[in-house]
Amino acid sequence: MPINEKIKEYISAWKRIILLSKRPDEEKFNLLTKLNFLGFVIVGAIGYIIHLVYVLLVS
């Protein structure tokens, strides 16, 4: 398969994705923002706990 056809298929696939996608309404956007923030807090807390355990075990 020539490179031109591969590129055309790739571009057409992305065009379909963009045409099918839509912007979230304000309620969905706020929910996603809260969930992302919650995920950051949870990952940060886990990292802090691991660091605290490491520091307590080493010293």
N, C-alpha and C positions, 0 to 999 in steps of 0.2 A: 504494500500500500504506500503510495507516494506521500511525501511529507505534507504536500499541499492539502490532500484530502484529510489527513489527520488533523491538521490545523483547522480546517473548515468544520469538521465534526466537533472538535473541542469548542469552537466559538458558538456553534449552533446549540450545543448542550448548555452552555452558559446563558445564551439568550433565552432558552426555555425556562431555566431556573429563575432568571430575573423577571420574566413575564409572569410566572406563577407566584412569585413572592409578593408580599405586601407589607406595608408598615404596620407595626402593632399599634393598637389604640392606647390611650393614656393609661387605662387600667392594667393592661398586660405589661406595658413598659414599666410601670411602677412595681408590679409584682416581680418582674425579672430583675429590676434593680435591687429590691429587697433581698431576693434570693442570692444574688451575687454577693451582696454585702455580708449576708449570713455565712456564705461559703468562705469568704475571706477571713471572717472572724473565727470560724471553726478551724480552718487550716492554721491560722496564726496562733490560736490557743494550743493546738496540738504541738506545733513547733516550739512554743514557749515551754510547755510541759516537758518535752523531750530535752530541751536545753537545760532546764532546771534540774531534772533528774541527772543528767550528765555532770553538771557542775557539782551537785551534791555527792555523787559517787566518786568523782576524781579528787575532791578536796577533803 
